[in-house]
Amino acid sequence: YFRIGGVAADLPDGFVQKVRQFTSHFPKRVDEYETLLTENPIWMERAVGVGVLSREEAIAMGASGPMARGSGLALDVRKTNPYSSYDHFDFEIPVFQAGDVYSRYLVRMEEMRQSTRIIDQVLDHLPQGPYLAEAPRLVPPPKERTLSEIEALIHHFILYEEGLRPPVGEVYVCVESPRGEMGYYLVSDGSPRPYRLKIRPPAFVNLESLATMARGRLLADLIAILSSVDIVLAEIDR
């Protein structure tokens, strides 16, 4: 959906209203989940003091996202290196100190509330205007134009045949994904193809701390520990 120059399509009719309906009732759902879990003795027995990752260990292993914030690190790219419009939004970064499964759970519970705050602010300031930039060297024309305008068809053909040609150099760009820092390191030699591209997925980095968190624990604890890392298999496949 997201692409160079904008997005693939405009918001459908009624989208804003439906999102507002969701954000109006979702915090109540989070409260219900907390009532069921946060002080539940069975859940606390399986989570408190389990899978501990200290602040120093989190730093040494490059942890990010809820993994880092559950270990006392106030790291969030949206705050430390704001991008898009995040510097205009009012939201908090939840941080807990124990570094265990329970702390990571608490981080995620509060992040759901903070995400709802951000969404409401986005809707309040959603701008009008085109959803795709008019930049012929970077952005293909809408498909409907390629079916009726020869210039648009030529523009489309040239852009996809020759591709983008970034200037010679290198760049690292990261965003705050639900699991932590998602980064892209790109080296360009001026051609349409990257000279080098490295993707830094947060789950791949965070998973490296599994052995540290599992040391001395029961095999049954691995279920809770691994779940608290919240891996995505596509990120860790190598």
Secondary structure, 3 states (H helix, E strand, C coil): CEECCEECCCCCCCHHHHHHHHHHHHHHHHHHHHHHHCCCHHHHHHHCCCCCCCHHHHHHCCCCCHHHHCCCCCCCHHHHCCCCCHHHCCCCCCCCCCCCHHHHHHHHHHHHHHHHHHHHHHHHCCCCCCCECCCCCCCCCCHHHHCCCHHHHHHHHHHHHHCCCCCCEEEEEEEEECCEEEEEEEEECCCCCCCEEEEECHHHHHHHHHHHHHCCCCCCHHHHHHHHHCCCHHHHCC
